[in-house]
Amino acid sequence: MTLMFQNRILNIFIVTLGLTFSSCEDPELDALMSDYCDCISASRYDDSKQMECIEKMDSIKAKYEGQPRKIKVVLEKTNECY
């Protein structure tokens, strides 16, 4: 193979790898979990917020039902809230 062809294959591989790793981010899930963590923090001092936090988590779990990787992220981020 020529050097030019090898470089082209390497560039395609690097771009594909970069896109694969960047596509794992989910800004919507991050925002939902940030909102949930804020709710948990507020509920430590206000018992009336506990039900609101439970409802937020229920809606997050329902939204990502059947998506095990997303649910794993939810569990990991939930642990970070506490």
Secondary structure as UniProt FT lines:
FT   HELIX           3..22
FT   TURN            23..24
FT   HELIX           27..43
FT   TURN            44..45
FT   HELIX           47..49
FT   HELIX           50..63
FT   TURN            64..66
FT   HELIX           68..81
//
